[in-house]
């Protein structure tokens, strides 16, 4: 068998393999997002994790200080949702960036919400005091909201548009610059307004 015949045989084999793969995929279909980005509830429902372009799941949680906060009440404002825990070292690292965003953009309408999952108010208060945090800290002691958002780890941060749509999801610590870029379509800083 000469070189040309071998090349033609290999090319034919590759084409046949590709055709078989297309037939298999067409017949069996691609996996559904629910198959790899969801979990089964106790009631047997299969629920998918919220993703970019989806409406943010609604919640109603107690604040560390003050009345309960409902996400629906913040309609019309951009929101940063940060899920965290006091035992999470990367969460501690990113808190100063979240505080700085709060200071820079609160007057422009930004709401930064730190959602603690599963810990006591006393532990959250110690954390707030140690880090000198001024943005709203919410208590998800039963972790119902964490389940709504299908958390995979800490920290996890969602950017929600004024229309209530998730525009960015950050798994792991996020920088202030990354959040500023994600929020840019929705905000102007007070310093920009002054100039």
Secondary structure, DSSP 8 states (H G I E B T S, - for coil): --HHHHHHHHHHHHHHHHHHHHHHHHHH----HHHHSEEE-TTS-EEE---TTSB----EEEESSSS-EEGGGGTTS-EEEEEE-TT-HHHHHHHHHHHHHHHHHGGGT-EEEEEEES--HHHHHHHHHHHT--SEEEEETT-HHHHHTT--SSSEEEEE-TTSBEEEEEES---HHHHHHHHGGG---HHHHH-
